[in-house]
Amino acid sequence: MGERRLAVMIHGMRTDPHTSGLDGRRDRRDDVARYALLPLRIFLGVTFVYAGLDKLTDSAFLKDSGAGSIGDMMRAVRDSSAVPALVDLALKNPPGFGYAIALGELAVGIGTLLGLLGRLAALGGALISLSLWLTVSWASDPYYYGNDLAYLMAWLPLVLAGTPFLSLDAALRTRRRRRSGGYR
């Protein structure tokens, strides 16, 4: 038995990432791993599109004051937030801040679902989640009641990996490779 075959049998080491040891078949684990982030991408994309549309269609949310308004919500969390200066900045123009958050969520969600500028979209989602965690849900006790921290953590794998499969990013990358004369 050759050294390579012995190493594959004992340690599971492979020299060709597209084969699974002795019989040369594609490793199904590679296929599963390739698409492992897809459910997370769909969940976050749909959630952020929904959140953005929900804010844009809620007439009470985009007001300076009143029940359910962004202004009243920001004033209510100001003293308990980790970064009161960020809340003060939002309070200079609550409706403008509300529109910025809603449009940002919508852009992040669409970019994530389509896989267009996937890392940038995920970074936008992480930054929105971070800002909401540091302001709105910072005072949640215990901390795991605040869902913005969980969203922040959920965005990080997509920031690192991007949207390499079933995405416009992948299609554009393939198109560039073909135009440049081959795959690298």
FISETI-217533 format. One record per atom (N, C-alpha, C, O): atom name; residue number from 1; x, y, z. Coordinates in Angstrom, 2 decimals. Layout:
atom,n,X,Y,Z
CA,NUM,X,Y,Z
...
//
This chain:
atom,n,X,Y,Z
N,1,0.85,-1.17,0.00
CA,1,0.00,0.00,0.00
C,1,0.90,1.23,0.00
O,1,1.87,1.28,0.75
N,2,0.58,2.23,-0.83
CA,2,1.40,3.43,-0.93
C,2,1.28,4.31,0.30
O,2,0.31,4.23,1.05
N,3,2.29,5.17,0.48
CA,3,2.29,6.07,1.64
C,3,1.07,6.98,1.65
O,3,0.47,7.21,2.69
N,4,0.71,7.51,0.48
CA,4,-0.42,8.44,0.40
C,4,-1.70,7.75,0.85
O,4,-2.47,8.30,1.63
N,5,-1.93,6.54,0.34
CA,5,-3.14,5.81,0.72
C,5,-3.15,5.50,2.20
O,5,-4.20,5.58,2.84
N,6,-2.03,5.15,2.75
CA,6,-1.93,4.87,4.17
C,6,-2.23,6.12,4.98
O,6,-2.96,6.06,5.98
N,7,-1.69,7.25,4.57
CA,7,-1.95,8.52,5.27
C,7,-3.42,8.88,5.21
O,7,-3.98,9.37,6.19
N,8,-4.04,8.64,4.07
CA,8,-5.47,8.94,3.92
C,8,-6.28,8.06,4.87
O,8,-7.20,8.54,5.53
N,9,-5.94,6.80,4.93
CA,9,-6.70,5.88,5.79
C,9,-6.51,6.19,7.27
O,9,-7.46,6.13,8.04
N,10,-5.29,6.53,7.66
CA,10,-5.02,6.75,9.08
C,10,-5.45,8.14,9.54
O,10,-6.10,8.28,10.57
N,11,-5.07,9.15,8.77
CA,11,-5.28,10.53,9.24
C,11,-6.38,11.27,8.49
O,11,-6.74,12.39,8.87
N,12,-6.91,10.68,7.45
CA,12,-7.92,11.37,6.67
C,12,-7.32,12.49,5.85
O,12,-8.05,13.37,5.39
N,13,-6.01,12.48,5.65
CA,13,-5.35,13.54,4.91
C,13,-5.57,13.32,3.42
O,13,-5.53,12.19,2.93
N,14,-5.80,14.39,2.72
CA,14,-5.98,14.31,1.27
C,14,-5.08,15.32,0.61
O,14,-4.88,16.42,1.12
N,15,-4.53,14.96,-0.53
CA,15,-3.75,15.92,-1.28
C,15,-4.62,16.62,-2.30
O,15,-4.31,17.73,-2.72
N,16,-5.70,16.00,-2.72
CA,16,-6.64,16.60,-3.66
C,16,-7.92,16.92,-2.89
O,16,-8.60,16.01,-2.41
N,17,-8.26,18.20,-2.78
CA,17,-9.44,18.56,-1.97
C,17,-10.76,18.10,-2.57
O,17,-11.79,18.16,-1.90
N,18,-10.75,17.62,-3.83
CA,18,-12.00,17.21,-4.47
C,18,-12.20,15.70,-4.42
O,18,-13.17,15.20,-4.99
N,19,-11.32,14.98,-3.78
CA,19,-11.50,13.54,-3.67
C,19,-11.55,13.14,-2.22
O,19,-11.10,13.87,-1.34
N,20,-12.11,11.99,-1.98
CA,20,-12.22,11.52,-0.60
C,20,-11.47,10.21,-0.45
O,20,-12.08,9.15,-0.28
N,21,-10.19,10.29,-0.53
CA,21,-9.41,9.10,-0.25
C,21,-9.21,8.21,-1.44
O,21,-8.80,8.66,-2.51
N,22,-9.51,6.94,-1.27
CA,22,-9.07,5.91,-2.20
C,22,-9.90,5.83,-3.47
O,22,-9.35,5.50,-4.53
N,23,-11.19,6.10,-3.42
CA,23,-11.99,5.84,-4.60
C,23,-12.14,7.05,-5.51
O,23,-12.73,6.92,-6.59
N,24,-11.65,8.22,-5.13
CA,24,-11.66,9.38,-6.01
C,24,-12.98,10.12,-6.10
O,24,-13.08,11.10,-6.84
N,25,-13.99,9.68,-5.37
CA,25,-15.27,10.40,-5.40
C,25,-15.17,11.72,-4.66
O,25,-14.42,11.86,-3.70
N,26,-15.94,12.66,-5.11
CA,26,-15.99,13.96,-4.46
C,26,-16.52,13.78,-3.03
O,26,-17.49,13.06,-2.82
N,27,-15.88,14.41,-2.10
CA,27,-16.28,14.30,-0.70
C,27,-17.57,15.08,-0.47
O,27,-17.62,16.29,-0.71
N,28,-18.60,14.39,-0.02
CA,28,-19.90,15.04,0.21
C,28,-19.82,16.11,1.30
O,28,-20.58,17.07,1.30
N,29,-18.89,15.92,2.22
CA,29,-18.71,16.93,3.26
C,29,-18.26,18.25,2.66
O,29,-18.64,19.32,3.16
N,30,-17.46,18.21,1.60
CA,30,-17.06,19.44,0.92
C,30,-18.27,20.15,0.33
O,30,-18.39,21.37,0.41
N,31,-19.17,19.36,-0.26
CA,31,-20.38,19.95,-0.83
C,31,-21.24,20.60,0.26
O,31,-21.74,21.71,0.08
N,32,-21.40,19.91,1.38
CA,32,-22.19,20.45,2.47
C,32,-21.52,21.70,3.04
O,32,-22.19,22.71,3.27
N,33,-20.23,21.65,3.25
CA,33,-19.51,22.80,3.80
C,33,-19.60,24.00,2.87
O,33,-19.67,25.14,3.33
N,34,-19.61,23.75,1.59
CA,34,-19.68,24.84,0.60
C,34,-20.93,25.69,0.82
O,34,-20.89,26.91,0.67
N,35,-22.02,25.04,1.16
CA,35,-23.30,25.74,1.31
C,35,-23.72,25.95,2.77
O,35,-24.87,26.31,3.03
N,36,-22.82,25.74,3.70
CA,36,-23.17,25.79,5.12
C,36,-23.67,27.15,5.57
O,36,-24.52,27.23,6.46
N,37,-23.18,28.22,4.98
CA,37,-23.61,29.56,5.40
C,37,-24.87,30.04,4.69
O,37,-25.40,31.10,5.01
N,38,-25.34,29.27,3.72
CA,38,-26.52,29.69,2.96
C,38,-27.76,29.87,3.84
O,38,-28.45,30.88,3.67
N,39,-28.09,28.96,4.76
CA,39,-29.27,29.20,5.62
C,39,-29.12,30.47,6.47
O,39,-30.09,31.21,6.65
N,40,-27.93,30.73,6.97
CA,40,-27.70,31.94,7.75
C,40,-27.87,33.18,6.87
O,40,-28.48,34.17,7.28
N,41,-27.34,33.10,5.67
CA,41,-27.45,34.22,4.73
C,41,-28.91,34.51,4.39
O,41,-29.32,35.67,4.34
N,42,-29.69,33.46,4.14
CA,42,-31.10,33.65,3.83
C,42,-31.85,34.22,5.03
O,42,-32.64,35.15,4.88
N,43,-31.60,33.67,6.22
CA,43,-32.28,34.16,7.43
C,43,-31.97,35.65,7.66
O,43,-32.88,36.45,7.85
N,44,-30.69,36.00,7.65
CA,44,-30.32,37.39,7.91
C,44,-30.82,38.32,6.82
O,44,-31.28,39.42,7.10
N,45,-30.72,37.88,5.57
CA,45,-31.19,38.71,4.46
C,45,-32.68,38.98,4.55
O,45,-33.10,40.13,4.45
N,46,-33.46,37.94,4.73
CA,46,-34.92,38.10,4.84
C,46,-35.28,38.94,6.05
O,46,-36.14,39.82,5.98
N,47,-34.62,38.68,7.18
CA,47,-34.92,39.43,8.41
C,47,-34.63,40.92,8.23
O,47,-35.42,41.75,8.66
N,48,-33.50,41.25,7.62
CA,48,-33.16,42.66,7.47
C,48,-34.02,43.36,6.41
O,48,-34.35,44.53,6.57
N,49,-34.40,42.66,5.35
CA,49,-35.34,43.25,4.39
C,49,-36.66,43.51,5.09
O,49,-37.24,44.59,4.94
N,50,-37.14,42.54,5.84
CA,50,-38.40,42.70,6.57
C,50,-38.31,43.86,7.56
O,50,-39.22,44.69,7.63
N,51,-37.21,43.92,8.32
CA,51,-37.06,44.99,9.32
C,51,-37.04,46.36,8.66
O,51,-37.66,47.30,9.16
N,52,-36.35,46.48,7.55
CA,52,-36.30,47.76,6.84
C,52,-37.66,48.16,6.30
O,52,-38.08,49.31,6.47
N,53,-38.35,47.23,5.66
CA,53,-39.68,47.53,5.12
C,53,-40.68,47.82,6.24
O,53,-41.54,48.70,6.09
N,54,-40.57,47.10,7.35
CA,54,-41.46,47.33,8.49
C,54,-41.31,48.76,9.01
O,54,-42.30,49.43,9.31
N,55,-40.06,49.22,9.12
CA,55,-39.82,50.58,9.60
C,55,-40.32,51.62,8.60
O,55,-40.93,52.62,8.99
N,56,-40.07,51.39,7.32
CA,56,-40.47,52.36,6.30
C,56,-41.97,52.46,6.14
O,56,-42.48,53.51,5.73
N,57,-42.70,51.41,6.45
CA,57,-44.16,51.43,6.29
C,57,-44.89,51.73,7.60
O,57,-46.12,51.79,7.61
N,58,-44.17,51.93,8.68
CA,58,-44.78,52.24,9.97
C,58,-44.74,53.75,10.16
O,58,-43.69,54.31,10.47
N,59,-45.88,54.40,9.98
CA,59,-45.93,55.86,10.06
C,59,-45.56,56.37,11.44
O,59,-45.03,57.48,11.56
N,60,-45.81,55.62,12.47
CA,60,-45.46,56.07,13.83
C,60,-43.96,56.02,14.06
O,60,-43.41,56.90,14.73
N,61,-43.27,55.01,13.52
CA,61,-41.84,54.83,13.78
C,61,-41.02,56.01,13.29
O,61,-40.10,56.44,13.98
N,62,-41.31,56.53,12.15
CA,62,-40.48,57.56,11.52
C,62,-40.84,58.98,11.98
O,62,-40.69,59.93,11.21
N,63,-41.30,59.12,13.20
CA,63,-41.64,60.44,13.74
C,63,-40.70,60.81,14.88
O,63,-40.05,59.95,15.48
N,64,-40.65,62.09,15.14
CA,64,-39.79,62.61,16.21
C,64,-40.31,62.22,17.59
O,64,-39.53,61.98,18.51
N,65,-41.64,62.15,17.72
CA,65,-42.21,61.80,19.03
C,65,-43.55,61.12,18.83
O,65,-44.13,61.14,17.75
N,66,-44.02,60.53,19.91
CA,66,-45.30,59.82,19.89
C,66,-45.08,58.33,20.11
O,66,-43.96,57.83,20.00
N,67,-46.15,57.65,20.43
CA,67,-46.08,56.21,20.71
C,67,-45.48,55.46,19.53
O,67,-45.95,55.59,18.40
N,68,-44.46,54.66,19.79
CA,68,-43.82,53.86,18.75
C,68,-42.84,54.60,17.87
O,68,-42.35,54.05,16.89
N,69,-42.54,55.86,18.20
CA,69,-41.64,56.65,17.35
C,69,-40.18,56.36,17.66
O,69,-39.84,55.97,18.78
N,70,-39.34,56.56,16.67
CA,70,-37.90,56.40,16.86
C,70,-37.38,57.42,17.86
O,70,-36.48,57.13,18.65
N,71,-37.95,58.61,17.83
CA,71,-37.52,59.65,18.77
C,71,-37.77,59.27,20.22
O,71,-36.87,59.39,21.06
N,72,-38.97,58.80,20.52
CA,72,-39.28,58.39,21.90
C,72,-38.46,57.18,22.32
O,72,-38.02,57.09,23.47
N,73,-38.24,56.25,21.39
CA,73,-37.44,55.09,21.73
C,73,-36.00,55.50,22.06
O,73,-35.42,55.00,23.02
N,74,-35.43,56.40,21.28
CA,74,-34.05,56.83,21.52
C,74,-33.95,57.61,22.84
O,74,-32.97,57.46,23.58
N,75,-34.93,58.43,23.13
CA,75,-34.91,59.15,24.41
C,75,-35.04,58.18,25.58
O,75,-34.44,58.41,26.63
N,76,-35.80,57.11,25.41
CA,76,-36.00,56.14,26.49
C,76,-34.74,55.34,26.79
O,76,-34.53,54.93,27.93
N,77,-33.90,55.11,25.80
CA,77,-32.70,54.29,26.01
C,77,-31.43,55.11,26.22
O,77,-30.37,54.55,26.47
N,78,-31.53,56.42,26.11
CA,78,-30.33,57.26,26.15
C,78,-29.47,57.03,27.39
O,78,-28.27,56.83,27.27
N,79,-30.07,57.06,28.55
CA,79,-29.29,56.97,29.79
C,79,-28.81,55.56,30.11
O,79,-27.91,55.39,30.93
N,80,-29.39,54.56,29.48
CA,80,-28.95,53.18,29.75
C,80,-28.06,52.62,28.64
O,80,-27.62,51.48,28.73
N,81,-27.79,53.40,27.61
CA,81,-26.98,52.89,26.50
C,81,-25.50,52.93,26.85
O,81,-25.07,53.68,27.74
N,82,-24.73,52.13,26.15
CA,82,-23.27,52.09,26.36
C,82,-22.61,53.33,25.76
O,82,-21.54,53.74,26.21
N,83,-23.23,53.90,24.74
CA,83,-22.67,55.05,24.04
C,83,-23.74,56.14,23.92
O,83,-24.35,56.29,22.86
N,84,-23.98,56.91,25.00
CA,84,-25.01,57.95,24.95
C,84,-24.77,58.98,23.84
O,84,-25.72,59.56,23.32
N,85,-23.51,59.20,23.49
CA,85,-23.21,60.16,22.42
C,85,-23.80,59.70,21.09
O,85,-24.20,60.53,20.27
N,86,-23.85,58.41,20.86
CA,86,-24.45,57.87,19.63
C,86,-25.96,58.13,19.63
O,86,-26.54,58.44,18.59
N,87,-26.57,57.98,20.79
CA,87,-28.01,58.27,20.90
C,87,-28.25,59.77,20.72
O,87,-29.20,60.18,20.06
N,88,-27.38,60.60,21.31
CA,88,-27.51,62.05,21.14
C,88,-27.42,62.44,19.66
O,88,-28.15,63.32,19.20
N,89,-26.53,61.78,18.93
CA,89,-26.40,62.04,17.49
C,89,-27.70,61.68,16.78
O,89,-28.16,62.44,15.92
N,90,-28.29,60.56,17.12
CA,90,-29.55,60.15,16.51
C,90,-30.68,61.11,16.88
O,90,-31.58,61.35,16.08
N,91,-30.62,61.66,18.09
CA,91,-31.69,62.55,18.55
C,91,-31.64,63.93,17.89
O,91,-32.58,64.71,18.03
N,92,-30.57,64.24,17.19
CA,92,-30.52,65.52,16.45
C,92,-31.55,65.52,15.32
O,92,-32.08,66.57,14.96
N,93,-31.83,64.33,14.77
CA,93,-32.85,64.20,13.73
C,93,-33.39,62.77,13.76
O,93,-33.00,61.95,12.93
N,94,-34.28,62.48,14.70
CA,94,-34.78,61.10,14.82
C,94,-35.38,60.53,13.54
O,94,-35.09,59.38,13.20
N,95,-36.23,61.29,12.80
CA,95,-36.76,60.69,11.57
C,95,-35.65,60.38,10.55
O,95,-35.70,59.36,9.88
N,96,-34.67,61.25,10.45
CA,96,-33.56,61.00,9.54
C,96,-32.78,59.75,9.94
O,96,-32.38,58.96,9.09
N,97,-32.56,59.60,11.25
CA,97,-31.88,58.41,11.75
C,97,-32.72,57.17,11.48
O,97,-32.18,56.13,11.09
N,98,-34.03,57.27,11.68
CA,98,-34.94,56.15,11.41
C,98,-34.89,55.73,9.95
O,98,-34.84,54.54,9.64
N,99,-34.90,56.73,9.05
CA,99,-34.79,56.41,7.62
C,99,-33.43,55.78,7.30
O,99,-33.36,54.83,6.52
N,100,-32.36,56.29,7.90
CA,100,-31.02,55.74,7.65
C,100,-30.95,54.27,8.10
O,100,-30.42,53.43,7.37
N,101,-31.48,53.97,9.27
CA,101,-31.47,52.59,9.76
C,101,-32.32,51.71,8.83
O,101,-31.89,50.63,8.43
N,102,-33.52,52.17,8.50
CA,102,-34.43,51.37,7.66
C,102,-33.83,51.12,6.28
O,102,-33.85,49.99,5.79
N,103,-33.31,52.16,5.64
CA,103,-32.72,51.99,4.31
C,103,-31.44,51.16,4.38
O,103,-31.15,50.38,3.47
N,104,-30.68,51.31,5.46
CA,104,-29.49,50.49,5.65
C,104,-29.86,49.02,5.80
O,104,-29.22,48.16,5.20
N,105,-30.88,48.73,6.59
CA,105,-31.33,47.35,6.76
C,105,-31.81,46.76,5.43
O,105,-31.52,45.61,5.11
N,106,-32.52,47.57,4.67
CA,106,-33.02,47.11,3.37
C,106,-31.86,46.82,2.41
O,106,-31.86,45.78,1.75
N,107,-30.89,47.72,2.34
CA,107,-29.74,47.51,1.46
C,107,-28.92,46.30,1.89
O,107,-28.51,45.50,1.05
N,108,-28.70,46.15,3.18
CA,108,-27.96,45.00,3.71
C,108,-28.70,43.71,3.39
O,108,-28.09,42.74,2.94
N,109,-30.00,43.68,3.62
CA,109,-30.78,42.48,3.36
C,109,-30.79,42.08,1.90
O,109,-30.62,40.91,1.57
N,110,-30.98,43.04,1.01
CA,110,-30.99,42.75,-0.43
C,110,-29.60,42.30,-0.89
O,110,-29.48,41.33,-1.63
N,111,-28.57,43.01,-0.45
CA,111,-27.21,42.63,-0.82
C,111,-26.86,41.23,-0.34
O,111,-26.19,40.48,-1.06
N,112,-27.31,40.88,0.85
CA,112,-27.03,39.56,1.41
C,112,-27.79,38.48,0.66
O,112,-27.23,37.43,0.34
N,113,-29.05,38.71,0.37
CA,113,-29.85,37.71,-0.35
C,113,-29.33,37.49,-1.77
O,113,-29.26,36.35,-2.23
N,114,-28.97,38.57,-2.46
CA,114,-28.47,38.44,-3.82
C,114,-27.01,38.02,-3.87
O,114,-26.52,37.55,-4.89
N,115,-26.33,38.19,-2.75
CA,115,-24.90,37.89,-2.74
C,115,-24.13,38.92,-3.54
O,115,-23.15,38.58,-4.21
N,116,-24.54,40.16,-3.48
CA,116,-23.88,41.25,-4.19
C,116,-23.09,42.07,-3.18
O,116,-23.66,42.65,-2.25
N,117,-21.79,42.12,-3.37
CA,117,-20.90,42.76,-2.39
C,117,-21.17,42.15,-1.01
O,117,-21.39,42.86,-0.03
N,118,-21.15,40.84,-0.97
CA,118,-21.57,40.08,0.21
C,118,-20.84,40.45,1.48
O,118,-21.47,40.60,2.53
N,119,-19.53,40.61,1.43
CA,119,-18.79,40.98,2.65
C,119,-19.15,42.38,3.09
O,119,-19.29,42.63,4.29
N,120,-19.31,43.29,2.16
CA,120,-19.68,44.66,2.50
C,120,-21.09,44.70,3.10
O,120,-21.33,45.41,4.07
N,121,-22.01,43.94,2.51
CA,121,-23.37,43.87,3.05
C,121,-23.35,43.30,4.46
O,121,-24.03,43.81,5.35
N,122,-22.57,42.24,4.66
CA,122,-22.49,41.63,6.00
C,122,-21.86,42.59,6.99
O,122,-22.28,42.66,8.15
N,123,-20.84,43.33,6.55
CA,123,-20.23,44.32,7.44
C,123,-21.25,45.39,7.82
O,123,-21.30,45.83,8.97
N,124,-22.06,45.82,6.86
CA,124,-23.13,46.77,7.15
C,124,-24.11,46.21,8.16
O,124,-24.53,46.92,9.08
N,125,-24.49,44.94,7.99
CA,125,-25.39,44.30,8.95
C,125,-24.78,44.22,10.33
O,125,-25.45,44.44,11.34
N,126,-23.48,43.89,10.38
CA,126,-22.79,43.81,11.67
C,126,-22.73,45.18,12.33
O,126,-22.92,45.29,13.54
N,127,-22.47,46.22,11.56
CA,127,-22.39,47.57,12.13
C,127,-23.76,48.06,12.62
O,127,-23.85,48.70,13.66
N,128,-24.81,47.75,11.87
CA,128,-26.15,48.11,12.33
C,128,-26.46,47.37,13.63
O,128,-26.96,47.97,14.59
N,129,-26.17,46.08,13.66
CA,129,-26.43,45.29,14.86
C,129,-25.60,45.78,16.04
O,129,-26.08,45.83,17.17
N,130,-24.34,46.13,15.78
CA,130,-23.48,46.67,16.84
C,130,-24.04,47.97,17.39
O,130,-24.09,48.16,18.61
N,131,-24.45,48.87,16.51
CA,131,-24.98,50.16,16.98
C,131,-26.27,49.97,17.77
O,131,-26.50,50.66,18.77
N,132,-27.11,49.04,17.33
CA,132,-28.35,48.78,18.08
C,132,-28.06,48.11,19.42
O,132,-28.73,48.38,20.41
N,133,-27.07,47.23,19.44
CA,133,-26.70,46.58,20.70
C,133,-26.16,47.61,21.69
O,133,-26.53,47.60,22.87
N,134,-25.30,48.50,21.22
CA,134,-24.69,49.49,22.12
C,134,-25.66,50.57,22.58
O,134,-25.38,51.28,23.54
N,135,-26.79,50.69,21.91
CA,135,-27.76,51.73,22.27
C,135,-29.05,51.13,22.80
O,135,-29.35,51.28,23.99
N,136,-29.79,50.47,21.97
CA,136,-31.14,50.02,22.32
C,136,-31.14,48.83,23.27
O,136,-31.88,48.84,24.26
N,137,-30.32,47.81,23.01
CA,137,-30.42,46.60,23.82
C,137,-29.28,46.43,24.81
O,137,-29.14,45.36,25.41
N,138,-28.47,47.43,25.00
CA,138,-27.33,47.34,25.91
C,138,-27.75,46.99,27.35
O,138,-27.08,46.21,28.02
N,139,-28.85,47.56,27.80
CA,139,-29.28,47.39,29.19
C,139,-30.03,46.09,29.43
O,139,-30.48,45.84,30.55
N,140,-30.18,45.26,28.42
CA,140,-30.88,43.99,28.62
C,140,-30.17,43.17,29.68
O,140,-28.95,42.99,29.65
N,141,-30.95,42.68,30.63
CA,141,-30.37,41.93,31.73
C,141,-31.19,40.67,31.96
O,141,-32.37,40.77,32.31
N,142,-30.62,39.52,31.78
CA,142,-29.25,39.24,31.40
C,142,-29.01,39.60,29.93
O,142,-29.95,39.75,29.15
N,143,-27.75,39.74,29.56
CA,143,-27.37,40.25,28.25
C,143,-27.97,39.45,27.10
O,143,-28.22,40.02,26.03
N,144,-28.21,38.17,27.27
CA,144,-28.69,37.35,26.16
C,144,-30.16,37.60,25.83
O,144,-30.68,37.02,24.88
N,145,-30.84,38.45,26.60
CA,145,-32.19,38.85,26.23
C,145,-32.16,39.87,25.09
O,145,-33.15,40.02,24.37
N,146,-31.05,40.54,24.92
CA,146,-30.92,41.52,23.84
C,146,-30.51,40.82,22.56
O,146,-29.39,40.32,22.47
N,147,-31.38,40.79,21.58
CA,147,-31.09,40.01,20.37
C,147,-30.09,40.67,19.44
O,147,-29.58,40.00,18.54
N,148,-29.78,41.94,19.61
CA,148,-28.85,42.61,18.70
C,148,-27.44,42.04,18.80
O,148,-26.71,42.02,17.81
N,149,-27.04,41.58,19.97
CA,149,-25.73,40.94,20.12
C,149,-25.69,39.63,19.34
O,149,-24.68,39.33,18.70
N,150,-26.76,38.87,19.38
CA,150,-26.81,37.61,18.61
C,150,-26.75,37.89,17.11
O,150,-26.09,37.16,16.37
N,151,-27.42,38.94,16.65
CA,151,-27.35,39.30,15.23
C,151,-25.93,39.72,14.86
O,151,-25.43,39.35,13.80
N,152,-25.29,40.49,15.72
CA,152,-23.91,40.88,15.47
C,152,-23.03,39.65,15.27
O,152,-22.26,39.58,14.31
N,153,-23.15,38.68,16.16
CA,153,-22.35,37.46,16.06
C,153,-22.71,36.65,14.81
O,153,-21.84,36.02,14.20
N,154,-23.99,36.66,14.42
CA,154,-24.42,35.92,13.23
C,154,-23.86,36.53,11.95
O,154,-23.62,35.82,10.98
N,155,-23.64,37.85,11.94
CA,155,-23.09,38.49,10.75
C,155,-21.61,38.18,10.55
O,155,-21.12,38.19,9.42
N,156,-20.89,37.92,11.62
CA,156,-19.43,37.78,11.52
C,156,-18.97,36.67,10.57
O,156,-18.01,36.90,9.82
N,157,-19.57,35.48,10.54
CA,157,-19.13,34.48,9.55
C,157,-19.30,34.96,8.11
O,157,-18.48,34.63,7.25
N,158,-20.34,35.73,7.85
CA,158,-20.54,36.26,6.50
C,158,-19.57,37.39,6.18
O,158,-19.19,37.58,5.03
N,159,-19.17,38.15,7.20
CA,159,-18.12,39.16,6.99
C,159,-16.83,38.46,6.57
O,159,-16.14,38.91,5.65
N,160,-16.51,37.35,7.24
CA,160,-15.28,36.62,6.95
C,160,-15.34,35.85,5.64
O,160,-14.37,35.85,4.87
N,161,-16.46,35.19,5.37
CA,161,-16.55,34.30,4.20
C,161,-17.14,34.97,2.97
O,161,-16.89,34.53,1.85
N,162,-17.90,36.02,3.16
CA,162,-18.58,36.63,2.02
C,162,-19.72,35.74,1.54
O,162,-20.29,34.96,2.30
N,163,-20.04,35.88,0.26
CA,163,-21.12,35.10,-0.35
C,163,-20.55,34.39,-1.58
O,163,-20.85,34.76,-2.71
N,164,-19.72,33.36,-1.35
CA,164,-19.00,32.75,-2.46
C,164,-19.82,31.81,-3.35
O,164,-19.35,31.45,-4.43
N,165,-21.02,31.41,-2.94
CA,165,-21.81,30.47,-3.72
C,165,-23.24,30.96,-3.86
O,165,-23.77,31.64,-2.99
N,166,-23.84,30.61,-4.98
CA,166,-25.21,31.02,-5.28
C,166,-25.38,32.52,-5.06
O,166,-26.27,32.95,-4.34
N,167,-24.51,33.30,-5.70
CA,167,-24.50,34.74,-5.49
C,167,-24.09,35.48,-6.75
O,167,-23.47,34.90,-7.65
N,168,-24.42,36.74,-6.81
CA,168,-23.95,37.58,-7.90
C,168,-22.44,37.77,-7.81
O,168,-21.77,37.88,-8.84
N,169,-21.90,37.81,-6.60
CA,169,-20.44,37.90,-6.44
C,169,-19.75,36.74,-7.15
O,169,-18.77,36.94,-7.85
N,170,-20.26,35.52,-6.96
CA,170,-19.66,34.34,-7.58
C,170,-19.81,34.40,-9.10
O,170,-18.88,34.06,-9.83
N,171,-20.98,34.82,-9.57
CA,171,-21.19,34.92,-11.02
C,171,-20.25,35.95,-11.64
O,171,-19.69,35.71,-12.71
N,172,-20.08,37.09,-10.98
CA,172,-19.17,38.12,-11.49
C,172,-17.73,37.64,-11.46
O,172,-16.96,37.92,-12.38
N,173,-17.35,36.93,-10.42
CA,173,-15.99,36.39,-10.31
C,173,-15.72,35.39,-11.43
O,173,-14.65,35.42,-12.04
N,174,-16.68,34.51,-11.71
CA,174,-16.54,33.54,-12.79
C,174,-16.44,34.24,-14.14
O,174,-15.64,33.85,-14.99
N,175,-17.23,35.25,-14.33
CA,175,-17.19,36.02,-15.58
C,175,-15.85,36.70,-15.77
O,175,-15.30,36.70,-16.87
N,176,-15.30,37.29,-14.71
CA,176,-13.98,37.94,-14.80
C,176,-12.90,36.92,-15.13
O,176,-12.01,37.19,-15.93
N,177,-12.99,35.74,-14.52
CA,177,-11.99,34.69,-14.79
C,177,-12.04,34.24,-16.24
O,177,-11.00,34.04,-16.87
N,178,-13.24,34.09,-16.76
CA,178,-13.37,33.67,-18.16
C,178,-12.82,34.72,-19.10
O,178,-12.17,34.38,-20.08
N,179,-13.08,35.97,-18.81
CA,179,-12.57,37.07,-19.67
C,179,-11.07,37.18,-19.61
O,179,-10.43,37.58,-20.59
N,180,-10.49,36.84,-18.46
CA,180,-9.04,36.97,-18.33
C,180,-8.30,35.76,-18.89
O,180,-7.07,35.70,-18.83
N,181,-9.04,34.80,-19.42
CA,181,-8.39,33.69,-20.10
C,181,-8.24,32.43,-19.31
O,181,-7.39,31.60,-19.65
N,182,-9.00,32.25,-18.30
CA,182,-8.91,30.98,-17.59
C,182,-9.17,31.10,-16.12
O,182,-9.36,32.20,-15.58
N,183,-9.19,29.97,-15.49
CA,183,-9.43,29.90,-14.05
C,183,-8.10,29.88,-13.31
O,183,-7.13,29.26,-13.75
N,184,-8.07,30.56,-12.21
CA,184,-6.87,30.58,-11.36
C,184,-7.20,30.09,-10.02
O,184,-6.33,30.02,-9.15
//
